Amino acid sequence: MISFQHLLDVGVKVIILMDIKRYRAHLSTSNPIDHRNESVSRGVAEKKSVGFFMTMKLVGMIFTVLITVSVIYLYGVPSWGGVSGFAKARSLEMKAEEVRYPPVDVIQESVEEKDFKMGAEKGSEYVSSHKIDSPKDKHLGGLLAAGFEKASCLSRYQSFLYRKTLPHKPSSYLLSSLRKYEALHKHCGPYTTSYNKTMEQLKSKHNNEPLECNYVVWISFSGLGNRILTIASAFLYALLTNRVLLVDRGTDIADLFCEPFPETSWLLTVDFPLKQLNSFNKKSSHSYGNMLKNNVINNSTSPFPPFLYLHLVHDYSDYDKHFFCDQDQILLHKVPWLIMKTDNYFVPSLFLVPSFEQELSKLFPEKDTVFHHLGHYLFHPSNPVWGLITRFYHAYIEKVDERVGIQIRIFETGNSPFQHILDQILACSLKGKVLPKVNVKKSIIHPSGNQKSKAVLITSLNAGYFEKIRNMYWEHPTVSGEMIGVNQPSHEEYQQSEKKMHNQRAWAEMYLLSLTDVLITSSWSTFGYVAQGLGGLKPWILYKAKNKTTPDPPCQQVMSIEPCFHAPPFYDCKAKTWTDTGAIVPHIKHCEDMSWGVKLVNHG
């Protein structure tokens, strides 16, 4: 007599063979990585389900009677509370899914997070999606518009999983203004009818009639930290003046950031007629400052030129600084194309332009949150950069009680690491109670209660500081019993702003620093400014060392999360004389790390 177990084994084998055959046929007609959105994923699931039931129906026609009789004969009528054949078959499908997608240790993975994995771009690096214990606000309080394809920019939809609740909420007026800007950009963006019309006017070198779309073109210039801060500055100016921001793609902008605006591009078209963007400088004849100086342009000029170059680099002249005067903004409003080159976060001085004052107050009731909000709105790491970020996060800084970021930028020449800088970092970490002391006299300290763990993320061009701090916490226990892990993602030795991979790593490290709980940064460094602004953090900032001596005190906690404007104009537009722009209004103060710089603070 044929045993029930034998019949059952045969039946299951047939199910497996038929399911595998169907699964292989499905694989041959589908792309295993290029998945689209939730509706498509549901469609795939429904097709699988239909295929599965057809398989079961066919198998049932062959085995139902035989298996049923055998089961009843051996075990009696089966209970429906056990594991059904459907559940077993579903288990087989799940096994097949594990083959289809790269295996990953996912903790409490949601359906939406699985869709992220399946939606990875074809050919892009696989990015895991762990569920992080944080509030679920994937649109960041309304900052981010819906309607983007998830696969094209995983960070846009996954970043909220890696952050704690953002400490500042955008105003409803800012959200409304961003939606209006998105509509404007879609209407006036590259290769639209309006854009093509203004391009023709630009090519003709005549500004004969007013057009419905005006533009500000940002020139790619300086290091990555500077570029991120200046794009945010240029965007705010575009928002205030009803212009469309177009970004010079340089060598790597498209490799670093996702497109921030829906259904359009922010990248300047490759056929843009002004080929001399990189050669513009303070001596250019098209410079607004030089035109003012030589009396080539004034309020009575007619017609106005189709474009003007705005030189807002740190070496700009007093005439260039007229950009921050109200009467000059009236004149600039008549020019369709403004070409901007800057290495400064010039946002604080926009708050001193009277015609912008009311609008800025409505956009940013908390005045020290400008870059925090605009940074989260504009800068989404590209998929390759997001892969760098998430892999490091899960490998080194995920499962700890606290994350500490230390950003080290050295402006001194000589053989690094410098002992006085290391001493300064350690002194600052003790002053701010960021890191604990070590006990050099004991090899083991038994703490009372639960041990607290801290992950230290160090970013520096040099590996020496990381090695010394890591060895210190490896070779000696902490007096508090805390467990300290120290990691550094890269050490490039020197800045290589022209290299794509160098900048991708730099952007990943800025972003990782912004995910920490406590931050120590270096004076004058825009790298640190970006991290603190995105993270909403008030870091301990290291004073600039002099004469190779550790400063005393070693650092100070900053008064706001805003970046510093390193080269502000000290000019009173009405009085036409020198003035201290860091003492005019209570919400603009001098920076902690650069006495002549200014920054926004939240006053009252």
VOGU-3710 file (C-alpha; in Angstrom, 3 decimals, decimal comma):
1> misfqhlldv> 0,000/0,000/0,000  1,231/3,495/-0,893  1,740/5,482/2,283  0,215/8,872/2,906  3,677/10,371/3,436  4,738/9,116/-0,002  1,654/10,650/-1,640  2,200/13,906/0,214  5,863/14,050/-0,818  4,949/13,454/-4,468
11> gvkviilmdi> 2,262/16,129/-4,331  4,552/18,724/-2,778  7,292/17,963/-5,313  4,859/18,554/-8,170  3,755/21,838/-6,609  7,376/22,921/-6,211  8,290/21,982/-9,806  5,278/23,769/-11,243  5,823/26,830/-9,045  9,511/26,988/-10,018
21> kryrahlsts> 8,598/26,642/-13,689  6,087/29,492/-13,339  8,594/31,547/-11,312  11,338/31,128/-13,959  8,910/32,118/-16,692  8,044/35,216/-14,691  11,711/36,106/-14,205  12,405/35,811/-17,927  9,797/38,484/-18,685  10,468/40,930/-15,864
31> npidhrnesv> 13,219/43,106/-14,513  14,117/41,930/-10,994  15,191/45,395/-9,850  13,306/47,952/-11,889  10,108/48,059/-9,837  7,929/51,061/-10,018  5,434/52,023/-7,334  2,898/50,623/-4,946  0,146/50,129/-7,526  2,469/48,188/-9,822
41> srgvaekksv> 3,717/46,113/-6,886  0,127/45,260/-6,007  -0,482/44,281/-9,628  2,486/41,912/-9,526  1,196/40,427/-6,282  -2,259/39,918/-7,769  -0,813/38,175/-10,851  1,237/35,896/-8,586  -1,852/35,108/-6,567  -3,900/34,217/-9,678
51> gffmtmklvg> -1,057/32,074/-10,998  -0,763/30,332/-7,694  -4,459/29,457/-7,489  -4,397/28,133/-11,069  -1,482/25,910/-10,050  -3,340/24,694/-6,994  -6,463/23,987/-9,032  -4,527/21,843/-11,507  -2,687/19,974/-8,775  -5,954/19,497/-6,911
61> miftvlitvs> -7,561/17,778/-9,886  -4,826/15,143/-9,728  -4,361/14,611/-5,998  -7,440/15,833/-4,117  -9,271/12,529/-3,858  -6,189/10,430/-3,184  -4,693/12,739/-0,536  -8,035/13,412/1,146  -8,839/9,708/1,470  -5,360/8,997/2,824
71> viylygvpsw> -5,547/11,806/5,339  -8,970/10,725/6,572  -7,830/7,134/6,748  -4,703/7,930/8,760  -5,673/10,983/10,823  -9,381/11,531/10,555  -10,938/14,835/9,396  -8,220/17,512/9,475  -8,551/20,619/11,647  -8,615/24,037/9,871
81> ggvsgfakar> -6,612/25,567/12,654  -3,336/24,042/11,441  -0,911/25,076/8,717  -2,780/24,944/5,424  -1,436/23,876/2,047  -1,919/27,515/0,938  0,385/28,684/3,717  3,012/26,118/2,710  2,801/27,178/-0,924  3,008/30,808/0,099
91> slemkaeevr> 6,116/29,871/2,042  7,581/28,469/-1,166  6,781/31,727/-2,947  8,516/33,619/-0,162  11,572/31,400/-0,611  11,535/32,267/-4,289  11,318/35,966/-3,408  14,436/35,548/-1,268  16,277/34,315/-4,342  14,899/37,087/-6,459
101> yppvdviqes> 15,952/39,951/-4,222  19,302/40,295/-2,421  19,026/38,913/1,116  19,164/41,491/3,906  18,626/41,335/7,624  15,530/43,490/7,860  14,072/44,219/11,285  10,256/44,570/11,374  10,188/45,495/7,711  7,027/47,268/6,557
111> veekdfkmga> 5,343/46,745/3,198  6,396/50,228/2,120  10,030/49,566/3,037  10,006/46,348/0,976  8,713/48,417/-1,933  11,747/50,678/-1,537  14,065/47,716/-2,015  12,157/46,417/-4,999  12,135/49,917/-6,475  15,900/50,314/-6,646
121> ekgseyvssh> 17,019/51,703/-9,968  18,238/49,276/-12,582  21,991/49,139/-12,388  22,208/51,181/-9,160  23,709/49,850/-5,964  21,372/47,883/-3,759  20,286/49,902/-0,743  18,893/48,157/2,308  15,922/49,580/4,153  15,837/48,931/7,885
131> kidspkdkhl> 12,993/50,181/9,951  14,314/52,797/12,367  12,519/53,653/15,589  11,508/57,199/14,658  8,361/59,178/13,867  6,969/58,406/10,429  6,875/61,750/8,644  8,254/60,964/5,220  7,250/64,354/3,804  9,100/66,225/6,582
141> ggllaagfek> 6,201/68,275/7,842  4,964/69,028/4,328  8,281/70,283/2,952  8,459/67,573/0,312  5,937/67,376/-2,466  4,433/64,039/-3,463  4,541/62,674/-6,975  8,178/61,669/-7,402  9,167/58,207/-8,582  10,579/56,453/-5,535
151> asclsryqsf> 13,164/54,415/-7,405  14,849/57,506/-8,836  15,646/58,925/-5,386  15,453/56,502/-2,472  16,735/59,060/0,034  13,722/61,329/-0,492  11,405/58,645/0,894  13,741/56,860/3,300  15,597/59,681/5,046  12,893/60,114/7,688
161> lyrktlphkp> 13,607/56,561/8,852  17,116/57,569/9,898  16,328/60,765/11,786  14,742/61,581/15,062  11,886/64,044/14,999  13,133/67,211/13,321  13,245/69,902/16,023  11,743/72,629/13,839  8,555/72,610/11,782  8,231/74,622/8,554
171> ssyllsslrk> 5,669/77,411/8,521  2,481/76,971/6,515  3,497/80,050/4,530  6,790/78,426/3,532  4,957/75,269/2,446  2,527/77,301/0,353  5,384/79,278/-1,204  7,244/76,088/-2,124  4,175/74,661/-3,862  3,785/77,916/-5,821
181> yealhkhcgp> 7,463/77,842/-6,737  7,173/74,253/-7,973  4,332/75,296/-10,279  6,426/78,213/-11,548  9,446/76,000/-12,146  7,329/73,461/-14,010  5,942/76,236/-16,222  9,271/78,009/-16,826  11,791/75,179/-16,490  14,150/73,821/-19,148
191> yttsynktme> 12,703/73,317/-22,646  9,269/74,699/-21,817  7,747/77,205/-24,235  8,509/80,051/-21,827  12,097/78,910/-21,340  12,694/78,629/-25,066  11,359/82,151/-25,573  13,706/83,664/-23,001  16,574/81,684/-24,506  15,902/83,267/-27,887
201> qlkskhnnep> 15,982/86,690/-26,286  19,261/85,828/-24,566  20,784/84,673/-27,857  19,697/87,883/-29,582  21,401/89,939/-26,843  18,372/92,223/-26,677  15,826/92,748/-23,923  13,075/94,307/-25,998  9,983/93,089/-24,179  9,144/91,831/-20,693
211> lecnyvvwis> 8,787/88,068/-20,450  6,717/85,988/-18,028  9,705/83,986/-16,732  12,867/85,305/-15,106  15,841/83,268/-13,963  18,806/83,140/-11,618  21,611/80,844/-12,767  23,929/79,463/-10,079  27,523/78,845/-11,234  29,201/75,736/-9,801
221> fsglgnrilt> 32,157/77,077/-7,839  34,346/76,203/-4,829  34,223/73,177/-2,500  31,176/71,011/-1,876  30,215/72,581/1,464  30,308/76,043/-0,114  28,287/74,842/-3,089  25,530/73,399/-0,920  25,255/76,605/1,122  25,308/78,869/-1,935
231> iasaflyall> 22,661/76,866/-3,811  20,400/77,321/-0,771  21,173/81,065/-0,788  20,453/81,380/-4,507  17,197/79,434/-4,130  15,978/81,707/-1,342  16,755/84,715/-3,532  14,810/83,113/-6,393  11,884/82,472/-4,026  11,868/86,127/-2,909
241> tnrvllvdrg> 12,077/87,576/-6,427  9,769/85,176/-8,292  12,625/83,782/-10,347  13,408/80,234/-11,420  16,649/78,734/-10,111  18,767/76,869/-12,646  21,897/75,087/-11,472  25,103/74,815/-13,464  25,714/71,067/-13,441  29,516/71,439/-13,186
251> tdiadlfcep> 31,236/68,062/-13,115  29,140/66,216/-10,534  25,941/67,952/-9,392  23,732/65,296/-11,002  25,842/62,558/-9,347  25,420/64,045/-5,875  21,823/65,231/-5,625  18,405/64,133/-6,799  16,166/66,537/-8,662  14,320/68,574/-5,981
261> fpetswlltv> 11,375/69,853/-8,037  8,622/67,539/-9,372  8,159/66,899/-13,096  10,998/69,171/-14,179  14,750/69,699/-13,811  16,814/72,279/-11,979  19,890/71,622/-14,159  20,913/74,267/-16,658  20,587/72,908/-20,179  23,774/71,923/-21,991
271> dfplkqlnsf> 22,900/74,219/-24,887  22,829/77,336/-22,698  24,278/80,086/-24,927  26,550/81,752/-22,347  29,580/79,481/-22,573  31,788/81,722/-20,442  30,169/80,864/-17,091  33,398/79,558/-15,574  35,380/82,583/-16,751  33,162/85,212/-15,099
281> nkksshsygn> 35,029/87,118/-12,355  35,112/90,492/-10,602  36,718/92,099/-13,664  34,085/90,919/-16,154  32,477/93,652/-18,210  29,045/92,079/-17,607  29,510/92,304/-13,842  26,803/94,381/-12,198  29,399/95,979/-9,927  31,566/97,068/-12,837
291> mlknnvinns> 28,566/98,396/-14,736  27,630/100,510/-11,717  31,191/101,674/-11,249  31,488/102,727/-14,907  27,965/104,180/-14,965  26,960/101,777/-17,740  23,685/100,937/-16,016  21,276/102,923/-13,850  17,539/103,370/-13,349  17,210/105,351/-16,577
301> tspfppflyl> 18,933/102,715/-18,720  16,755/101,477/-21,562  16,595/98,785/-22,663  18,181/96,762/-19,892  20,613/94,031/-20,897  19,163/90,502/-21,194  21,570/89,258/-18,501  23,850/90,509/-15,732  26,618/88,762/-13,846  26,486/88,987/-10,034
311> hlvhdysdyd> 29,924/88,582/-8,469  29,259/87,653/-4,812  32,541/85,837/-4,136  34,550/86,716/-1,022  36,713/89,158/-3,032  33,751/91,209/-4,261  34,004/94,991/-4,463  31,919/97,676/-2,757  30,010/98,095/-6,019  29,240/94,368/-6,155
321> khffcdqdqi> 27,844/94,636/-2,622  25,117/96,969/-3,905  23,287/93,729/-4,672  22,113/93,881/-1,031  20,558/97,351/-1,418  16,826/97,840/-1,933  17,105/100,331/-4,782  19,418/97,989/-6,671  16,939/95,139/-6,339  14,388/97,317/-8,126
331> llhkvpwlim> 16,849/97,703/-10,992  17,811/94,009/-11,084  14,150/93,060/-11,303  14,160/94,375/-14,883  16,821/91,884/-16,053  15,531/88,441/-17,171  18,739/86,479/-16,544  20,926/86,932/-13,451  24,092/84,835/-13,469  25,377/84,344/-9,906
341> ktdnyfvpsl> 28,789/83,229/-8,694  29,412/83,015/-4,964  31,184/81,048/-2,261  29,229/82,676/0,566  26,086/81,793/2,481  24,681/85,300/1,984  21,221/84,631/3,490  21,726/86,883/6,569  22,164/89,975/4,398  18,899/89,251/2,557
351> flvpsfeqel> 17,213/89,820/5,927  18,584/93,379/5,850  16,934/94,240/2,515  13,753/96,169/3,510  11,636/94,905/0,599  12,355/91,296/1,613  11,869/91,743/5,354  8,134/91,057/5,619  8,212/88,076/3,278  11,135/86,490/5,136
361> sklfpekdtv> 9,373/86,922/8,467  6,376/84,981/7,144  8,524/82,301/5,536  10,715/81,796/8,608  9,101/82,792/11,928  12,055/80,981/13,508  14,759/82,948/11,776  17,551/80,511/12,531  15,935/77,689/10,539  16,481/78,921/6,961
371> fhhlghylfh> 19,122/76,404/5,926  17,552/73,666/8,059  14,344/73,805/6,012  15,776/74,687/2,614  18,509/72,082/3,041  15,975/69,309/3,639  13,880/70,547/0,742  16,678/70,850/-1,842  19,388/68,323/-1,058  18,527/64,642/-1,358
381> psnpvwglit> 21,517/62,309/-1,763  21,614/60,463/-5,065  21,160/56,675/-4,924  24,932/55,922/-5,032  25,552/58,408/-2,185  22,564/57,058/-0,256  24,114/53,614/-0,510  27,305/54,933/1,123  25,263/56,556/3,893  22,992/53,643/4,746
391> rfyhayiekv> 25,680/50,954/4,621  27,911/52,875/7,014  24,987/53,727/9,272  23,838/50,134/9,700  27,356/48,762/10,027  28,792/51,232/12,559  26,421/53,694/14,227  22,943/52,181/14,262  22,619/50,146/17,449  23,991/52,492/20,095
401> dervgiqiri> 22,573/54,715/22,804  24,151/57,896/21,458  25,931/59,023/18,284  28,711/61,589/18,448  30,046/63,402/15,395  33,498/65,020/15,297  34,318/67,024/12,174  37,973/68,009/11,878  39,208/70,539/9,327  42,820/71,709/9,686
411> fetgnspfqh> 43,987/74,928/8,037  47,557/74,668/9,380  50,441/73,471/7,251  52,789/70,725/8,369  52,673/67,048/9,261  49,283/66,175/10,663  48,027/64,950/13,095  48,980/67,824/15,380  49,136/67,051/19,081  47,699/70,448/20,045
421> ildqilacsl> 44,662/69,822/17,839  44,140/66,361/19,340  44,416/67,862/22,839  41,878/70,515/21,830  39,382/67,939/20,559  39,650/65,868/23,745  39,420/68,963/25,949  36,317/70,121/24,092  34,679/66,686/24,362  35,209/66,775/28,137
431> kgkvlpkvnv> 34,047/70,399/28,445  30,806/69,620/26,642  30,456/66,196/28,318  30,451/64,686/24,840  32,921/61,866/25,586  34,022/60,341/28,895  37,491/60,220/30,415  39,537/57,038/30,354  41,196/55,389/33,335  44,821/54,709/32,400
441> kksiihpsgn> 45,551/52,939/35,720  43,027/50,134/35,362  42,485/47,620/32,613  38,870/46,802/33,511  36,160/48,826/35,189  32,907/47,153/36,153  30,073/49,646/35,808  26,928/49,571/37,879  23,694/49,162/35,958  23,442/48,976/32,210
451> qkskavlits> 26,421/49,958/30,112  25,794/52,917/27,817  27,231/52,712/24,312  28,383/55,581/22,140  29,404/55,516/18,472  31,873/58,222/17,479  31,922/59,259/13,815  35,070/61,163/12,867  35,419/62,957/9,540  38,827/64,267/8,556
461> lnagyfekir> 41,114/64,273/5,555  43,726/62,708/7,863  43,414/59,333/9,621  45,755/60,236/12,481  43,183/61,790/14,814  40,825/58,842/14,376  43,603/56,343/15,143  44,683/58,125/18,312  41,142/58,538/19,664  40,209/54,962/18,731
471> nmywehptvs> 43,326/53,558/20,400  42,695/55,603/23,529  39,240/54,058/24,025  40,441/50,616/22,931  43,435/50,424/25,252  41,776/51,951/28,335  38,334/51,645/29,924  36,217/54,719/30,517  35,741/55,909/34,080  31,977/55,905/33,532
481> gemigvnqps> 31,892/52,374/32,155  30,547/53,574/28,809  31,494/51,593/25,717  32,956/53,794/22,988  33,292/52,763/19,344  35,232/55,067/17,009  34,954/55,007/13,210  36,027/57,101/10,241  34,483/56,503/6,789  37,362/57,865/4,691
491> heeyqqsekk> 40,637/59,781/4,808  41,364/61,447/1,472  44,530/63,240/2,771  43,756/66,450/0,839  40,709/68,141/-0,655  39,968/67,007/-4,222  36,947/69,102/-5,205  37,282/68,187/-8,872  36,803/64,431/-8,304  33,316/62,895/-8,313
501> mhnqrawaem> 33,970/60,049/-5,856  35,743/62,402/-3,450  32,686/64,652/-3,417  30,289/61,722/-3,089  32,157/60,575/0,021  32,230/64,124/1,368  28,473/64,511/0,871  27,866/61,125/2,544  29,984/62,171/5,532  28,216/65,529/5,924
511> yllsltdvli> 24,913/63,695/5,910  26,096/61,064/8,397  27,288/63,813/10,747  23,819/65,349/10,559  22,383/62,050/11,882  24,356/62,258/15,135  23,009/63,393/18,495  25,946/65,589/19,521  28,388/67,352/17,233  31,853/68,908/17,470
521> tsswstfgyv> 32,920/70,942/14,416  35,844/73,031/13,227  35,962/76,804/12,847  35,412/78,310/9,399  34,342/74,973/7,917  31,301/74,951/5,621  31,453/71,122/5,850  30,461/71,418/9,499  27,872/74,118/8,783  26,025/71,806/6,390
531> aqglgglkpw> 25,959/68,979/8,946  24,696/71,147/11,805  22,034/72,788/9,640  20,616/69,524/8,300  20,712/67,928/11,743  19,226/70,918/13,539  22,221/70,724/15,892  24,028/73,390/17,899  27,554/71,967/17,817  30,530/72,635/20,006
541> ilykaknktt> 32,763/74,568/17,630  36,541/74,341/17,999  38,304/77,692/18,153  40,975/78,227/15,545  44,347/77,393/17,113  47,148/79,955/17,016  50,892/79,379/17,243  50,320/75,599/17,470  48,819/75,995/20,926  45,580/74,536/22,240
551> pdppcqqvms> 43,094/77,400/22,777  41,703/77,941/26,250  38,764/77,461/26,308  39,022/74,910/23,508  35,523/75,425/22,087  32,125/77,028/22,491  28,602/75,855/21,790  27,080/77,909/18,981  24,027/80,105/19,502  22,091/78,877/16,453
561> iepcfhappf> 22,028/76,080/13,901  22,510/78,528/10,991  25,742/78,722/8,935  28,007/81,770/9,101  28,189/84,359/6,290  31,965/84,753/6,120  32,194/87,931/4,030  29,160/90,140/4,669  28,963/93,717/3,339  29,600/96,345/6,007
571> ydckaktwtd> 27,626/98,992/4,187  24,600/101,128/4,952  22,724/101,450/1,672  20,737/104,519/2,731  23,562/106,427/4,410  26,049/105,108/1,825  28,679/104,614/4,478  30,322/101,854/6,528  28,221/100,147/9,189  28,388/97,040/11,359
581> tgaivphikh> 25,775/94,738/9,797  26,110/92,405/12,776  24,609/95,026/15,091  21,643/96,431/13,121  18,894/93,946/14,064  18,661/91,533/17,026  18,343/88,423/14,819  21,727/88,899/13,095  24,818/88,447/15,256  28,534/87,969/14,691
591> cedmswgvkl> 29,670/84,359/14,377  31,410/82,422/17,137  34,209/81,197/14,885  34,735/84,276/12,701  34,348/87,628/14,417  33,655/89,590/11,219  31,122/87,058/9,904  27,387/87,220/10,663  24,689/84,623/11,219  20,982/84,418/11,885
601> vnhg> 19,794/83,717/15,405  16,304/83,229/16,767  15,644/86,360/18,807  12,649/86,452/21,085
//
